[in-house]
C-alpha cells in the first residue's frame, strides 16, 4: 500500500511540475554552463556507509537551457583506494522550475560504478525522481522528494524524502558583488532497502575480485572469477517501506559574481539499519555518522 502511495506521489509531482512549466517566470534568462568540484569526507547514502570511511571527490559539469531543462555528468575519485581510484560516476537530465514561491523539478539519472567500488551508491543503476518545495511567507520552506530507484542487478526501491528549511541571506557582506547564505535544514528519508541487499552482493564480488587482482598482478581491472557469491538467507524483508534516516545539515554558501563556495556539515542518523555476516541479514541498533561536504563551482 505504501509503495502504491509513493508511486502516486511521484506521478503527482511529475504532473504538477510539468504544468508549472507553462506558468514559469523563467529564472533562466540564458543557457548556463556550470563546472564544480565537490569533496565528501565520507560516502554516505541514506545514513548508511561502508564499514570504513570513504572520502570522495566529485568532478562535474551541468548545462542548463533557458527553459530549465538541464544535462549533467559527474565522475567520482577515491584517493584512499589501492587501485581503480576512478570509482564511477553518473549522467543526469531533467527539468527545474521556479514560479513565485514554488519550485521543483523532475530528473532521470544513470549511475556507473567500477567493480572495485564499495560505495553504497554502487548498488544504484538508475533513478527517476521528482521534487517540490514551497516558501511559506519567507519563514520556512517545506519540501517533498520521491525517487524510484532501479537496483544494479537487484530489486528496486521507492525512497521518499520530506524536510523543512529556512534560508538566511546576507547581501554584500564583503563587497559589492558577493552574497552569503545559510540554510539550516532537517530531512527524513523513508523507503525500502533492496539497494542494501544489492550492495552486499556487489561488495562480496568486489572483495573476491580484489583478491584475485592482487594475486595475479595489476591488469586491466576486468577480473574473471568463478567464485560463487554467497547470498544472505536472513528473514529481513527488503521490500518493507519504513523510515531509513534523519538528516540535519547547515550549509554555508558564499558567492561572488559567478564563483561559489559551499561548506555543508551533515549529521545523519540511520534507523532500521541492516547488516550482513555472510550467512544472515539482521537489523542492528541505530547508528549516526557525521560528514562534511565542500564544493566550489563556476558558472559561465
HELIX and SHEET records of a PDB file:
HELIX    1   1 UNK A    2  UNK A   23  1                                  22    
HELIX    2   2 UNK A  120  UNK A  123  5                                   4    
HELIX    3   3 UNK A  194  UNK A  216  1                                  23    
SHEET    1   A13 UNK A  32  UNK A  40  0                                        
SHEET    2   A13 UNK A  56  UNK A  64 -1                                        
SHEET    3   A13 UNK A  69  UNK A  77 -1                                        
SHEET    4   A13 UNK A  86  UNK A  99 -1                                        
SHEET    5   A13 UNK A 102  UNK A 113 -1                                        
SHEET    6   A13 UNK A 124  UNK A 136 -1                                        
SHEET    7   A13 UNK A 140  UNK A 151 -1                                        
SHEET    8   A13 UNK A 157  UNK A 171 -1                                        
SHEET    9   A13 UNK A 178  UNK A 191 -1                                        
SHEET   10   A13 UNK A 242  UNK A 256 -1                                        
SHEET   11   A13 UNK A 259  UNK A 270 -1                                        
SHEET   12   A13 UNK A 287  UNK A 299 -1                                        
SHEET   13   A13 UNK A  32  UNK A  40 -1                                        
SHEET    1   B 2 UNK A 274  UNK A 276  0                                        
SHEET    2   B 2 UNK A 281  UNK A 283 -1                                        
END                                                                             
